[in-house]
Amino acid sequence: MLDASERVFVRDGYERAQIEAIAAEAGRTKGAVYAHFRSKEDIFFALIERKAQERRDEFLHSAEGKDLEQRLAIVKKLFLGALRNENWPILMLEFKLLALRNKASLQRVRDLYKLIYEDMGRAILSGRGVSTVETKERDIIALAILRGIPGAVILEQQFNPGLISSAVADQVFETIFDALLGHRNNSPTPKPSGGTQKTKRARKL
């Protein structure tokens, strides 16, 4: 049933999707759908949670025991997979629109969002060498930008299907990924020396 709902949500969008359409796609009755789910929102959240859990498990299994460079490569691979799989970026766009339009479900959306991205973000941000409030904030913003790219590419391709080939998209994304999350120097940046009192006096002169 969740597989059927995925096809309907991707095709029709969350707002236009109907329980009847999901039931028909699954070869079930509307009553059978309501026997498992209370509402369309419950179906949608169950679908997102299942796909998020699959991605989370894939990442955690692949990243176990790996160093930072290897974890970054795994995350990059997951993002590249999202570029090739239209369903995930489209579902995430619908998920974010739901958060904007339905404040009553905002906490539920935030909890699910954490499930999707928290472990991945923690794995990247840990082991980044010497960090400051500024560098941590920069990494968090970098991750947010990277998360938005697959959805942005999918949207642009609707207006211009021949915009870019998947190979070129991969190259562009890898360049952006490396620029935003490339290795930081593990050594603290030395602060300019104040110099001796004699040097300071010389500078004043």
MODELLER restraints for C-alpha pairs under 7 A, 6 or more apart:
rsr = mdl.restraints
at = mdl.atoms
rsr.add(forms.Gaussian(group=physical.xy_distance, feature=features.Distance(at['CA:1:A'], at['CA:26:A']), mean=5.42, stdev=0.5))
rsr.add(forms.Gaussian(group=physical.xy_distance, feature=features.Distance(at['CA:2:A'], at['CA:47:A']), mean=5.80, stdev=0.5))
rsr.add(forms.Gaussian(group=physical.xy_distance, feature=features.Distance(at['CA:4:A'], at['CA:22:A']), mean=6.08, stdev=0.5))
rsr.add(forms.Gaussian(group=physical.xy_distance, feature=features.Distance(at['CA:4:A'], at['CA:25:A']), mean=5.43, stdev=0.5))
rsr.add(forms.Gaussian(group=physical.xy_distance, feature=features.Distance(at['CA:4:A'], at['CA:26:A']), mean=5.14, stdev=0.5))
rsr.add(forms.Gaussian(group=physical.xy_distance, feature=features.Distance(at['CA:5:A'], at['CA:22:A']), mean=5.29, stdev=0.5))
rsr.add(forms.Gaussian(group=physical.xy_distance, feature=features.Distance(at['CA:8:A'], at['CA:17:A']), mean=6.37, stdev=0.5))
rsr.add(forms.Gaussian(group=physical.xy_distance, feature=features.Distance(at['CA:8:A'], at['CA:22:A']), mean=6.25, stdev=0.5))
rsr.add(forms.Gaussian(group=physical.xy_distance, feature=features.Distance(at['CA:9:A'], at['CA:17:A']), mean=5.96, stdev=0.5))
rsr.add(forms.Gaussian(group=physical.xy_distance, feature=features.Distance(at['CA:10:A'], at['CA:87:A']), mean=6.27, stdev=0.5))
rsr.add(forms.Gaussian(group=physical.xy_distance, feature=features.Distance(at['CA:10:A'], at['CA:90:A']), mean=6.34, stdev=0.5))
rsr.add(forms.Gaussian(group=physical.xy_distance, feature=features.Distance(at['CA:10:A'], at['CA:91:A']), mean=6.40, stdev=0.5))
rsr.add(forms.Gaussian(group=physical.xy_distance, feature=features.Distance(at['CA:13:A'], at['CA:94:A']), mean=6.65, stdev=0.5))
rsr.add(forms.Gaussian(group=physical.xy_distance, feature=features.Distance(at['CA:14:A'], at['CA:94:A']), mean=6.17, stdev=0.5))
rsr.add(forms.Gaussian(group=physical.xy_distance, feature=features.Distance(at['CA:19:A'], at['CA:30:A']), mean=6.61, stdev=0.5))
rsr.add(forms.Gaussian(group=physical.xy_distance, feature=features.Distance(at['CA:19:A'], at['CA:40:A']), mean=6.43, stdev=0.5))
rsr.add(forms.Gaussian(group=physical.xy_distance, feature=features.Distance(at['CA:20:A'], at['CA:30:A']), mean=5.72, stdev=0.5))
rsr.add(forms.Gaussian(group=physical.xy_distance, feature=features.Distance(at['CA:23:A'], at['CA:29:A']), mean=5.47, stdev=0.5))
rsr.add(forms.Gaussian(group=physical.xy_distance, feature=features.Distance(at['CA:23:A'], at['CA:30:A']), mean=5.45, stdev=0.5))
rsr.add(forms.Gaussian(group=physical.xy_distance, feature=features.Distance(at['CA:23:A'], at['CA:33:A']), mean=6.31, stdev=0.5))
rsr.add(forms.Gaussian(group=physical.xy_distance, feature=features.Distance(at['CA:37:A'], at['CA:43:A']), mean=6.16, stdev=0.5))
rsr.add(forms.Gaussian(group=physical.xy_distance, feature=features.Distance(at['CA:49:A'], at['CA:112:A']), mean=6.73, stdev=0.5))
rsr.add(forms.Gaussian(group=physical.xy_distance, feature=features.Distance(at['CA:52:A'], at['CA:115:A']), mean=6.91, stdev=0.5))
rsr.add(forms.Gaussian(group=physical.xy_distance, feature=features.Distance(at['CA:52:A'], at['CA:116:A']), mean=5.00, stdev=0.5))
rsr.add(forms.Gaussian(group=physical.xy_distance, feature=features.Distance(at['CA:56:A'], at['CA:116:A']), mean=6.43, stdev=0.5))
rsr.add(forms.Gaussian(group=physical.xy_distance, feature=features.Distance(at['CA:63:A'], at['CA:71:A']), mean=5.54, stdev=0.5))
rsr.add(forms.Gaussian(group=physical.xy_distance, feature=features.Distance(at['CA:68:A'], at['CA:124:A']), mean=6.83, stdev=0.5))
rsr.add(forms.Gaussian(group=physical.xy_distance, feature=features.Distance(at['CA:68:A'], at['CA:127:A']), mean=6.32, stdev=0.5))
rsr.add(forms.Gaussian(group=physical.xy_distance, feature=features.Distance(at['CA:71:A'], at['CA:124:A']), mean=6.94, stdev=0.5))
rsr.add(forms.Gaussian(group=physical.xy_distance, feature=features.Distance(at['CA:72:A'], at['CA:124:A']), mean=6.60, stdev=0.5))
rsr.add(forms.Gaussian(group=physical.xy_distance, feature=features.Distance(at['CA:80:A'], at['CA:170:A']), mean=6.36, stdev=0.5))
rsr.add(forms.Gaussian(group=physical.xy_distance, feature=features.Distance(at['CA:82:A'], at['CA:88:A']), mean=6.33, stdev=0.5))
rsr.add(forms.Gaussian(group=physical.xy_distance, feature=features.Distance(at['CA:82:A'], at['CA:89:A']), mean=6.59, stdev=0.5))
rsr.add(forms.Gaussian(group=physical.xy_distance, feature=features.Distance(at['CA:82:A'], at['CA:150:A']), mean=6.22, stdev=0.5))
rsr.add(forms.Gaussian(group=physical.xy_distance, feature=features.Distance(at['CA:83:A'], at['CA:150:A']), mean=5.11, stdev=0.5))
rsr.add(forms.Gaussian(group=physical.xy_distance, feature=features.Distance(at['CA:86:A'], at['CA:154:A']), mean=6.72, stdev=0.5))
rsr.add(forms.Gaussian(group=physical.xy_distance, feature=features.Distance(at['CA:89:A'], at['CA:150:A']), mean=5.82, stdev=0.5))
rsr.add(forms.Gaussian(group=physical.xy_distance, feature=features.Distance(at['CA:89:A'], at['CA:151:A']), mean=4.64, stdev=0.5))
rsr.add(forms.Gaussian(group=physical.xy_distance, feature=features.Distance(at['CA:90:A'], at['CA:151:A']), mean=6.40, stdev=0.5))
rsr.add(forms.Gaussian(group=physical.xy_distance, feature=features.Distance(at['CA:93:A'], at['CA:151:A']), mean=6.55, stdev=0.5))
rsr.add(forms.Gaussian(group=physical.xy_distance, feature=features.Distance(at['CA:99:A'], at['CA:105:A']), mean=6.87, stdev=0.5))
rsr.add(forms.Gaussian(group=physical.xy_distance, feature=features.Distance(at['CA:99:A'], at['CA:106:A']), mean=5.52, stdev=0.5))
rsr.add(forms.Gaussian(group=physical.xy_distance, feature=features.Distance(at['CA:99:A'], at['CA:109:A']), mean=6.23, stdev=0.5))
rsr.add(forms.Gaussian(group=physical.xy_distance, feature=features.Distance(at['CA:128:A'], at['CA:184:A']), mean=6.69, stdev=0.5))
rsr.add(forms.Gaussian(group=physical.xy_distance, feature=features.Distance(at['CA:129:A'], at['CA:184:A']), mean=6.89, stdev=0.5))
rsr.add(forms.Gaussian(group=physical.xy_distance, feature=features.Distance(at['CA:129:A'], at['CA:185:A']), mean=6.87, stdev=0.5))
rsr.add(forms.Gaussian(group=physical.xy_distance, feature=features.Distance(at['CA:129:A'], at['CA:186:A']), mean=4.27, stdev=0.5))
rsr.add(forms.Gaussian(group=physical.xy_distance, feature=features.Distance(at['CA:130:A'], at['CA:186:A']), mean=5.52, stdev=0.5))
rsr.add(forms.Gaussian(group=physical.xy_distance, feature=features.Distance(at['CA:130:A'], at['CA:187:A']), mean=6.39, stdev=0.5))
rsr.add(forms.Gaussian(group=physical.xy_distance, feature=features.Distance(at['CA:130:A'], at['CA:188:A']), mean=5.95, stdev=0.5))
rsr.add(forms.Gaussian(group=physical.xy_distance, feature=features.Distance(at['CA:139:A'], at['CA:181:A']), mean=6.89, stdev=0.5))
rsr.add(forms.Gaussian(group=physical.xy_distance, feature=features.Distance(at['CA:142:A'], at['CA:180:A']), mean=5.66, stdev=0.5))
rsr.add(forms.Gaussian(group=physical.xy_distance, feature=features.Distance(at['CA:142:A'], at['CA:181:A']), mean=6.97, stdev=0.5))
rsr.add(forms.Gaussian(group=physical.xy_distance, feature=features.Distance(at['CA:157:A'], at['CA:163:A']), mean=6.27, stdev=0.5))
